[in-house]
């Protein structure tokens, strides 16, 4: 099984967003997509660090994704959306309890 790449993450978010009711595909949806495609999101320590690494690399590079954190109690998590869909996604994501994270050049 190969480790998740930046392009894999963008592809997962793209596919999960198309024709879907998910304004912000959450990390578990990305994990499921990767599992179905034989892509490792665990990394060597087995703590899903590989997905975080891919997210950080994407932000340092082409920056095609927005990253969100769930702010509602009892349902924490992170999710992603395509930058090109930002104007459409942001209001709905906010209404569903997602808060957009901003990249400061080193971290979210």
Secondary structure as GFF3:
##gff-version 3
##sequence-region A 1 108
A	DSSP	beta_strand	2	3	.	.	.	ID=ss1
A	DSSP	alpha_helix	6	17	.	.	.	ID=ss2
A	DSSP	beta_strand	25	26	.	.	.	ID=ss3
A	DSSP	alpha_helix	27	36	.	.	.	ID=ss4
A	DSSP	beta_strand	39	40	.	.	.	ID=ss5
A	DSSP	alpha_helix	49	60	.	.	.	ID=ss6
A	DSSP	beta_strand	65	70	.	.	.	ID=ss7
A	DSSP	beta_strand	78	82	.	.	.	ID=ss8
A	DSSP	three_ten_helix	83	85	.	.	.	ID=ss9
A	DSSP	alpha_helix	86	95	.	.	.	ID=ss10
A	DSSP	beta_strand	98	101	.	.	.	ID=ss11
###
